[in-house]
Amino acid sequence: MEQKNNKSTIRAWAMFDWANSSYNLVITSTIFPAYYVAITQGHGDKVNFFGFSFVNTALANYSLAVAYLIMVVLLPLLSGIADARGNKKFFMKLFTWIGSLACIGLFFFKIETLELGVICSAIAAMGYIGGVMFSNSYLPQIATADRQDKVSAQGFAYGYIGSVILQIICFVFVLMPELFRITDLSFPPRLSFLLVGLWWIGFAQIPFNKLPNGTASVNRLASSVFKSGYQEIAKVWRQIKEMTVLNRFLYAFFFYSVGVQTIMLVATAFGAKVLKMETSELITTILIIQLVAIAGAYIMSALAGKVGNLQVLMLVVAIWIGVCVVAYFIHTKYQFFALAGVVGLIMGGIQSLSRSTYSKLLPENTPDTASFFSFYDVTEKIAIVIGLATFAFIEEHSNIRNSVLGLTLFFIAGFITLFVALRTKSQRKISV
């Protein structure tokens, strides 16, 4: 195995965040949701999808929930196979190609091809989820425990910087189409989706060329691919149940991820529908969030080194509770801008620190990193499914403000569970 803390390997690994975060910013957070709302508004915000009627934003949330649910089923199986056969980079490549090609397919998304657009956006999400899970599983393999907070923050920082660069390029096309003699106003956002796909697969070649393939399990569990995958996962699950602090952290991570991930996915739609913000204002807001998030990732990493990971996570979750309450009452764009700055700071911190905290709680030199990180990612994806479905259900039966307020319950549950994990850690004198 390659020596840990190799700077070249760490930079290559971080470039995967650089490559795929363009999807997270352009498709998840800014241009796609704004474009989607713009072309589907009208007729009471109702759209027809294969003959069924939905609220436009609820349909988008439901489609993503289905995509995440599919990945919840697939990832434990595939990660078990990857650990048993030592080919996790193959799956990392596979999901990257799936996601990037789906983004390219969004170039053809117009209101007349609504079904194609929704399906491609869901497939792109599946590609992103799968690639990230296998990328995360490299963290304990390339960095020692004392360096994992910093390395995780470096990955998120690369992701935020790379995505902002591409976002600015797309921003020029969307806001100044006349410079390029573009008369079809649907073309700039659709071109942005195409550029995301090309950026994603292009820069992903850097980590693909540098990262190791993985090591096959010494004790191959079964000759059947599928059987070995499930057996590997069953083995890891038995191990996790014996690791009390890790187990309780996963529960806490699940609860607060319901809120964090849902807010990240619906923030743009909230601004467009509630505050009637223009696309340019929404994109500018999300850009600010991304830039502030770079600082947030490093600040939380440094703070965790002084007071501890779980303590910092509790502080950040408490701030998220305040964000939900404030969001319920905001009525102006300037209030939204101010709240976005706070979200950016804690968004970068909670994502980076959650990943490194989980990695540090794993047994030293564990060989089954893909299988262990599948539990981490599946936990997050189940949280997203529940968060999006809950958000969409409340919106359809009430309003989007109540949907945001409802997320506070999940953050409160996460805070309480983190406190329990912290007490357990203190009792067992575990250094995290």
C-alpha positions as CSV (number, residue, x, y, z in Angstrom):
1,M,0.0,0.0,0.0
2,E,1.2,3.5,-0.8
3,Q,2.5,5.5,2.2
4,K,0.0,7.7,3.9
5,N,0.1,11.5,3.9
6,N,1.7,11.6,0.5
7,K,1.0,15.2,-0.7
8,S,0.7,14.3,-4.4
9,T,-1.8,11.6,-3.6
10,I,-3.8,13.8,-1.3
11,R,-3.9,16.6,-4.0
12,A,-5.1,14.1,-6.6
13,W,-7.8,12.8,-4.2
14,A,-8.9,16.4,-3.5
15,M,-9.2,17.0,-7.3
16,F,-12.1,14.6,-7.3
17,D,-14.0,17.1,-5.1
18,W,-12.9,19.8,-7.6
19,A,-14.4,17.7,-10.5
20,N,-17.7,16.6,-9.0
21,S,-18.6,19.7,-6.9
22,S,-19.5,21.5,-10.1
23,Y,-22.6,19.2,-10.2
24,N,-23.4,20.0,-6.6
25,L,-23.3,23.8,-7.3
26,V,-24.7,24.2,-10.8
27,I,-27.2,21.3,-10.9
28,T,-28.2,20.9,-7.3
29,S,-28.0,24.5,-5.9
30,T,-28.2,27.2,-8.6
31,I,-28.8,27.1,-12.3
32,F,-30.8,23.9,-12.6
33,P,-33.3,24.6,-9.8
34,A,-33.7,28.2,-11.0
35,Y,-34.2,27.0,-14.6
36,Y,-36.5,24.3,-13.5
37,V,-38.8,26.6,-11.5
38,A,-38.7,29.2,-14.4
39,I,-39.9,26.8,-17.1
40,T,-42.4,24.9,-14.9
41,Q,-44.2,27.9,-13.4
42,G,-47.7,28.6,-14.5
43,H,-51.0,26.7,-14.2
44,G,-50.7,27.0,-10.4
45,D,-47.2,25.6,-10.3
46,K,-48.5,22.2,-11.4
47,V,-46.8,20.0,-13.9
48,N,-47.7,16.7,-15.5
49,F,-45.2,13.9,-15.3
50,F,-46.1,10.8,-17.3
51,G,-49.8,11.7,-16.8
52,F,-49.6,12.4,-13.1
53,S,-50.0,16.0,-11.6
54,F,-47.5,17.4,-9.1
55,V,-46.5,20.7,-7.6
56,N,-43.4,21.5,-9.7
57,T,-40.9,21.7,-6.8
58,A,-42.4,18.7,-5.0
59,L,-41.9,16.7,-8.2
60,A,-38.2,17.6,-8.2
61,N,-37.9,16.6,-4.5
62,Y,-39.7,13.4,-5.0
63,S,-37.5,12.4,-8.0
64,L,-34.3,13.1,-6.0
65,A,-35.7,11.1,-3.1
66,V,-36.3,8.1,-5.4
67,A,-32.7,8.4,-6.8
68,Y,-31.3,8.5,-3.3
69,L,-33.4,5.5,-2.3
70,I,-32.1,3.5,-5.2
71,M,-28.6,4.3,-4.1
72,V,-29.4,3.3,-0.5
73,V,-30.1,-0.2,-1.8
74,L,-27.1,-0.3,-4.3
75,L,-24.2,1.2,-2.3
76,P,-23.9,-1.4,0.5
77,L,-23.9,-4.2,-2.1
78,L,-21.4,-2.5,-4.4
79,S,-19.1,-1.4,-1.6
80,G,-19.0,-4.9,-0.3
81,I,-18.0,-6.2,-3.7
82,A,-15.4,-3.4,-4.0
83,D,-13.8,-4.4,-0.7
84,A,-13.9,-8.1,-1.5
85,R,-12.4,-7.7,-5.0
86,G,-10.2,-4.6,-4.4
87,N,-11.8,-2.7,-7.3
88,K,-13.3,0.4,-5.7
89,K,-11.7,2.7,-8.2
90,F,-13.7,0.9,-11.0
91,F,-17.0,1.8,-9.3
92,M,-15.7,5.4,-8.7
93,K,-15.1,5.7,-12.4
94,L,-18.4,4.0,-13.3
95,F,-20.6,6.4,-11.3
96,T,-18.6,9.4,-12.5
97,W,-19.3,8.5,-16.1
98,I,-23.0,7.9,-15.3
99,G,-23.3,11.2,-13.5
100,S,-21.4,13.3,-16.1
101,L,-23.3,11.8,-19.1
102,A,-26.6,12.5,-17.3
103,C,-25.6,16.1,-16.9
104,I,-24.8,16.3,-20.6
105,G,-28.2,14.8,-21.3
106,L,-29.8,17.8,-19.5
107,F,-28.7,20.0,-22.4
108,F,-31.8,18.7,-24.1
109,F,-34.1,19.6,-21.2
110,K,-37.0,21.9,-22.1
111,I,-40.6,22.1,-20.8
112,E,-41.5,19.8,-23.8
113,T,-39.1,17.2,-22.5
114,L,-39.9,17.5,-18.8
115,E,-39.7,13.7,-18.2
116,L,-36.2,13.6,-19.8
117,G,-35.0,16.4,-17.6
118,V,-36.4,15.0,-14.4
119,I,-34.9,11.5,-15.2
120,C,-31.5,12.9,-16.2
121,S,-31.3,15.0,-13.0
122,A,-32.1,11.9,-10.9
123,I,-29.5,9.8,-12.7
124,A,-26.9,12.6,-12.3
125,A,-27.6,12.6,-8.6
126,M,-27.1,8.8,-8.5
127,G,-23.7,9.2,-10.3
128,Y,-22.7,11.9,-7.8
129,I,-23.7,9.9,-4.8
130,G,-21.8,6.8,-5.9
131,G,-18.6,8.6,-6.9
132,V,-18.5,10.5,-3.6
133,M,-19.0,7.4,-1.5
134,F,-16.0,5.5,-3.1
135,S,-13.9,8.7,-3.0
136,N,-14.7,9.2,0.7
137,S,-13.5,5.6,1.4
138,Y,-10.0,6.6,0.4
139,L,-9.6,9.1,3.3
140,P,-8.4,6.6,5.9
141,Q,-6.2,5.0,3.3
142,I,-4.3,8.1,2.3
143,A,-4.1,10.0,5.6
144,T,-3.3,9.2,9.2
145,A,-5.9,9.9,11.8
146,D,-4.1,13.1,13.0
147,R,-4.2,14.5,9.5
148,Q,-7.7,13.5,8.4
149,D,-9.5,16.7,9.6
150,K,-7.2,18.8,7.5
151,V,-7.2,16.5,4.5
152,S,-11.0,16.3,4.5
153,A,-11.1,20.1,4.7
154,Q,-8.7,20.3,1.8
155,G,-11.0,18.2,-0.3
156,F,-14.0,20.4,0.4
157,A,-12.0,23.5,-0.2
158,Y,-10.9,22.2,-3.6
159,G,-14.5,21.4,-4.4
160,Y,-15.8,24.8,-3.5
161,I,-13.0,26.6,-5.5
162,G,-13.5,24.4,-8.6
163,S,-17.2,24.7,-8.6
164,V,-17.1,28.5,-8.2
165,I,-14.8,28.8,-11.2
166,L,-17.1,26.8,-13.4
167,Q,-20.1,28.6,-11.9
168,I,-18.7,32.0,-12.9
169,I,-18.1,30.7,-16.4
170,C,-21.8,29.6,-16.6
171,F,-22.8,32.8,-14.9
172,V,-21.4,34.8,-17.8
173,F,-23.5,32.9,-20.3
174,V,-26.7,33.0,-18.2
175,L,-26.6,36.7,-17.4
176,M,-25.0,38.1,-20.6
177,P,-26.3,36.0,-23.5
178,E,-26.2,39.1,-25.8
179,L,-22.4,39.0,-25.7
180,F,-22.5,35.7,-27.5
181,R,-25.5,36.6,-29.7
182,I,-27.7,34.1,-28.0
183,T,-31.4,34.6,-28.6
184,D,-32.8,31.4,-27.1
185,L,-32.8,32.1,-23.4
186,S,-33.0,28.4,-22.5
187,F,-29.6,27.8,-24.2
188,P,-27.3,29.4,-21.5
189,P,-28.6,27.2,-18.7
190,R,-28.7,24.1,-20.9
191,L,-25.1,24.9,-22.0
192,S,-24.2,25.1,-18.3
193,F,-25.4,21.6,-17.7
194,L,-23.3,20.4,-20.7
195,L,-20.2,22.1,-19.3
196,V,-20.8,20.5,-15.9
197,G,-20.7,17.1,-17.5
198,L,-17.5,17.8,-19.4
199,W,-15.8,19.5,-16.4
200,W,-16.8,16.6,-14.1
201,I,-15.4,13.8,-16.3
202,G,-12.4,15.8,-17.4
203,F,-10.9,16.7,-14.1
204,A,-11.8,13.3,-12.6
205,Q,-9.1,11.8,-14.7
206,I,-6.5,13.3,-12.3
207,P,-7.5,11.2,-9.3
208,F,-8.3,8.2,-11.5
209,N,-4.7,8.2,-12.7
210,K,-3.1,8.7,-9.2
211,L,-5.3,6.8,-6.7
212,P,-4.6,3.1,-6.0
213,N,-7.1,0.6,-7.2
214,G,-7.6,-1.0,-3.8
215,T,-6.7,-4.3,-2.2
216,A,-8.8,-7.4,-2.5
217,S,-9.9,-9.0,0.8
218,V,-7.6,-11.7,1.9
219,N,-10.5,-13.9,2.9
220,R,-12.8,-13.7,-0.1
221,L,-16.2,-14.4,1.4
222,A,-18.0,-16.0,-1.5
223,S,-17.5,-16.9,-5.2
224,S,-20.7,-15.1,-6.1
225,V,-20.3,-11.4,-6.7
226,F,-23.6,-10.5,-5.1
227,K,-23.3,-12.9,-2.3
228,S,-19.8,-11.7,-1.4
229,G,-21.1,-8.1,-1.4
230,Y,-23.9,-8.8,1.1
231,Q,-21.7,-11.0,3.3
232,E,-19.0,-8.2,3.4
233,I,-21.6,-5.7,4.5
234,A,-23.1,-8.1,7.1
235,K,-19.6,-8.5,8.6
236,V,-19.0,-4.7,8.7
237,W,-22.4,-4.1,10.3
238,R,-21.6,-6.6,13.1
239,Q,-18.3,-4.6,13.7
240,I,-20.1,-1.2,13.8
241,K,-22.6,-2.5,16.4
242,E,-19.6,-3.2,18.7
243,M,-18.2,0.3,18.2
244,T,-20.5,2.3,20.5
245,V,-19.2,5.8,19.8
246,L,-19.1,5.2,16.1
247,N,-22.6,3.7,16.2
248,R,-24.1,6.7,18.1
249,F,-22.3,9.2,15.9
250,L,-23.9,7.6,12.9
251,Y,-27.4,8.1,14.5
252,A,-26.5,11.7,15.2
253,F,-25.2,12.1,11.6
254,F,-28.4,10.7,10.3
255,F,-30.6,13.2,12.2
256,Y,-28.8,16.4,11.4
257,S,-28.1,15.3,7.8
258,V,-31.9,15.2,7.2
259,G,-31.8,19.0,7.8
260,V,-28.5,19.9,6.3
261,Q,-28.8,18.1,3.0
262,T,-32.5,19.1,2.5
263,I,-31.7,22.8,3.1
264,M,-28.9,22.6,0.6
265,L,-31.2,21.0,-2.0
266,V,-34.2,23.4,-1.6
267,A,-32.5,26.7,-0.7
268,T,-32.7,28.0,-4.3
269,A,-36.3,27.0,-4.8
270,F,-37.2,28.7,-1.4
271,G,-35.6,32.0,-2.6
272,A,-37.3,31.8,-6.0
273,K,-40.8,30.9,-4.7
274,V,-41.0,32.8,-1.4
275,L,-39.0,35.9,-2.0
276,K,-39.4,36.0,-5.8
277,M,-35.7,36.4,-6.3
278,E,-34.2,36.6,-9.8
279,T,-31.9,33.9,-11.1
280,S,-28.9,36.3,-11.0
281,E,-29.6,37.0,-7.3
282,L,-29.9,33.4,-6.5
283,I,-26.7,32.5,-8.3
284,T,-24.8,35.3,-6.6
285,T,-26.1,34.1,-3.2
286,I,-25.0,30.5,-3.8
287,L,-21.6,31.7,-4.9
288,I,-21.2,33.7,-1.7
289,I,-22.2,30.5,0.2
290,Q,-19.5,28.5,-1.6
291,L,-16.8,31.0,-0.9
292,V,-17.7,31.4,2.8
293,A,-17.8,27.5,3.0
294,I,-14.1,27.3,2.1
295,A,-13.3,29.3,5.3
296,G,-15.9,27.3,7.2
297,A,-14.2,24.0,6.4
298,Y,-10.8,25.2,7.6
299,I,-12.1,27.1,10.7
300,M,-14.1,24.0,11.9
301,S,-11.0,21.8,11.3
302,A,-8.8,24.1,13.4
303,L,-11.4,24.5,16.1
304,A,-11.9,20.7,16.3
305,G,-8.2,20.3,16.9
306,K,-8.5,22.5,20.0
307,V,-11.8,21.4,21.6
308,G,-12.7,18.2,19.8
309,N,-14.8,17.1,16.8
310,L,-18.0,16.2,18.6
311,Q,-18.1,19.4,20.6
312,V,-17.7,21.5,17.4
313,L,-20.4,19.5,15.6
314,M,-22.8,20.2,18.5
315,L,-22.1,23.9,18.2
316,V,-22.7,23.8,14.4
317,V,-25.9,21.8,14.8
318,A,-27.2,24.4,17.3
319,I,-26.6,27.1,14.8
320,W,-28.5,25.1,12.1
321,I,-31.5,25.1,14.5
322,G,-31.4,28.9,14.6
323,V,-31.1,29.0,10.8
324,C,-34.3,27.1,10.3
325,V,-36.2,29.3,12.8
326,V,-34.9,32.5,11.2
327,A,-35.7,31.2,7.7
328,Y,-39.4,30.8,8.7
329,F,-39.6,34.5,9.4
330,I,-37.6,36.2,6.7
331,H,-39.4,38.4,4.2
332,T,-36.7,40.3,2.3
333,K,-33.8,39.5,0.0
334,Y,-31.3,41.1,2.3
335,Q,-32.4,38.9,5.2
336,F,-31.9,35.9,2.8
337,F,-28.4,37.2,1.9
338,A,-27.4,37.5,5.5
339,L,-28.8,34.0,6.4
340,A,-26.9,32.6,3.3
341,G,-23.6,33.8,4.8
342,V,-24.3,31.9,8.0
343,V,-25.3,28.8,6.1
344,G,-22.1,28.9,4.0
345,L,-19.9,29.0,7.1
346,I,-21.6,26.1,8.8
347,M,-22.3,24.1,5.7
348,G,-18.6,23.8,4.8
349,G,-17.7,23.0,8.4
350,I,-20.3,20.3,9.1
351,Q,-19.7,18.4,5.9
352,S,-15.9,18.4,6.2
353,L,-15.9,17.6,9.9
354,S,-18.5,14.9,9.7
355,R,-16.5,13.0,7.1
356,S,-13.2,13.2,9.1
357,T,-14.9,12.4,12.4
358,Y,-16.3,9.2,11.0
359,S,-12.9,8.3,9.5
360,K,-11.1,8.9,12.8
361,L,-13.6,6.6,14.6
362,L,-12.8,3.7,12.3
363,P,-10.3,1.1,13.5
364,E,-6.7,1.9,12.6
365,N,-5.7,0.5,9.2
366,T,-9.1,-1.0,8.6
367,P,-9.1,-2.8,5.2
368,D,-12.8,-2.5,4.5
369,T,-12.9,1.2,4.0
370,A,-15.5,1.1,1.1
371,S,-17.8,-1.0,3.1
372,F,-17.5,1.2,6.2
373,F,-18.0,4.3,4.2
374,S,-21.0,2.8,2.5
375,F,-22.7,2.9,5.9
376,Y,-21.8,6.5,6.3
377,D,-23.1,7.4,2.8
378,V,-26.2,5.2,3.1
379,T,-27.0,6.9,6.4
380,E,-26.8,10.3,4.7
381,K,-28.8,9.2,1.7
382,I,-31.6,7.7,3.8
383,A,-31.6,11.0,5.7
384,I,-32.0,12.9,2.4
385,V,-34.8,10.6,1.2
386,I,-36.7,11.3,4.5
387,G,-35.8,15.0,4.4
388,L,-36.9,15.6,0.8
389,A,-40.1,13.5,1.2
390,T,-41.0,15.3,4.4
391,F,-40.3,18.7,3.0
392,A,-42.3,17.9,-0.2
393,F,-45.2,16.4,1.8
394,I,-45.5,19.4,4.2
395,E,-45.3,21.8,1.2
396,E,-48.0,20.1,-0.7
397,H,-50.3,20.1,2.4
398,S,-49.2,23.5,3.8
399,N,-46.5,25.8,2.6
400,I,-42.7,25.9,2.1
401,R,-42.1,28.0,5.2
402,N,-43.6,25.3,7.4
403,S,-41.4,22.7,5.6
404,V,-38.3,24.6,6.7
405,L,-39.5,24.9,10.2
406,G,-40.2,21.2,10.4
407,L,-36.5,20.5,9.9
408,T,-35.7,21.8,13.3
409,L,-37.0,18.6,14.9
410,F,-34.3,16.6,13.1
411,F,-31.6,19.0,14.1
412,I,-32.7,18.9,17.7
413,A,-32.6,15.0,17.6
414,G,-29.1,15.2,16.1
415,F,-27.9,17.6,18.8
416,I,-29.2,15.3,21.6
417,T,-27.6,12.2,20.0
418,L,-24.3,14.0,19.6
419,F,-24.4,14.8,23.3
420,V,-24.9,11.1,24.0
421,A,-22.0,10.1,21.7
422,L,-19.8,12.7,23.5
423,R,-20.6,11.4,26.9
424,T,-19.8,7.8,25.7
425,K,-16.6,9.0,24.2
426,S,-15.6,10.7,27.5
427,Q,-16.4,7.7,29.5
428,R,-14.2,5.5,27.2
429,K,-11.5,8.1,26.8
430,I,-11.6,8.0,23.0
431,S,-9.7,10.9,21.4
432,V,-12.0,12.5,18.8
